[in-house]
Amino acid sequence: MDVIRLAIVGYGKIARDQHHPAIDANDSYRLSAVASRNAEVANTANFESLDALLKAGPTIDAVSLCTPASVRTAQARLAMAHGKHVMLEKPPGATLAEIETLREDAHRCGVTLFASWHSRHAYCVAPARRWLATRKIRRVDIEWKEDVRVWHPGQAWIWEPGGMGVFDPGINALSIVTAILPRPFHLTDAELQMPGNCQTPIAASLDFVDGVNMPIHAEFDFRQTGTPPIWEIHVETDEGRLTLSEGGSRLSIDGEEVDAGPDVEYPGLYERFASLIQKGESDVDVAPFRHVADALMLGQRRTVEDFIE
């Protein structure tokens, strides 16, 4: 396969820290351009917008959209209309309905669309899925807690409609659980803690069941201070307790670590994107996003103290 000439659209912290290094490390790609209002990359063609890049930039084959979800759909449609393959950072859009529009656009334009979930590519997610496939699962508990001031400093958009609040990291946990469990599940109850000055939750408590009434409980919290973040998933089975920790990079059975590895999430995304392009396929799984939408629709709101940066 020829080298994929790629453009990053939206060059913020996640693009700089994760996407750019993963692209540079993969021989399937060449970073040909960047479109960003607030940043430029040395030795690369830089543009203020995707529209400007498509009109006057170098030839590209694909774009990686790292912009806020509120503008990503319009950018994806523009890119696909120009025959470009598209990778969407998570969440894939601002609404579920618009993702269906993008899916149709990709099919009509004959291009690849990849709704990416980076946490699914954590080192121990695949081994956990294989281990659970042969066990009877009795219960799942998810604990996803971090300090918003550390991980999202000054990012006011996260508290605005569409910003998702604590579901911005929480959706990473949901992306893992939907990948490792053998059956789909649905929300039965939710409580959302809403700062008085915010439009999105700072914490959430969620309960789910699957088709055989196996319970799943999740606790998400943006107020974890003074200690490292907690990104853990515990699965009780008939043959022991599986734990994924550090966001899926470590795997333990009954408290004994059996597997661990480096951060391979974003390299895994770009390997998957290249494979999809080569095969002429798309991957647009919205299961994690659907659970967040259900929580925001069904959840009871409880007002808590204002959030002060």
Secondary structure as GFF3:
##gff-version 3
##sequence-region A 1 309
A	DSSP	beta_strand	4	9	.	.	.	ID=ss1
A	DSSP	alpha_helix	13	14	.	.	.	ID=ss2
A	DSSP	pi_helix	15	19	.	.	.	ID=ss3
A	DSSP	alpha_helix	20	24	.	.	.	ID=ss4
A	DSSP	beta_strand	29	35	.	.	.	ID=ss5
A	DSSP	beta_strand	45	47	.	.	.	ID=ss6
A	DSSP	alpha_helix	50	56	.	.	.	ID=ss7
A	DSSP	beta_strand	62	65	.	.	.	ID=ss8
A	DSSP	alpha_helix	69	81	.	.	.	ID=ss9
A	DSSP	beta_strand	85	88	.	.	.	ID=ss10
A	DSSP	alpha_helix	96	109	.	.	.	ID=ss11
A	DSSP	beta_strand	113	115	.	.	.	ID=ss12
A	DSSP	three_ten_helix	118	121	.	.	.	ID=ss13
A	DSSP	alpha_helix	125	132	.	.	.	ID=ss14
A	DSSP	beta_strand	137	145	.	.	.	ID=ss15
A	DSSP	alpha_helix	148	151	.	.	.	ID=ss16
A	DSSP	three_ten_helix	156	159	.	.	.	ID=ss17
A	DSSP	alpha_helix	167	180	.	.	.	ID=ss18
A	DSSP	beta_strand	185	195	.	.	.	ID=ss19
A	DSSP	beta_strand	203	210	.	.	.	ID=ss20
A	DSSP	beta_strand	215	221	.	.	.	ID=ss21
A	DSSP	beta_strand	230	237	.	.	.	ID=ss22
A	DSSP	beta_strand	240	245	.	.	.	ID=ss23
A	DSSP	three_ten_helix	246	248	.	.	.	ID=ss24
A	DSSP	beta_strand	250	253	.	.	.	ID=ss25
A	DSSP	beta_strand	256	260	.	.	.	ID=ss26
A	DSSP	alpha_helix	265	279	.	.	.	ID=ss27
A	DSSP	alpha_helix	287	298	.	.	.	ID=ss28
A	DSSP	beta_strand	300	304	.	.	.	ID=ss29
###
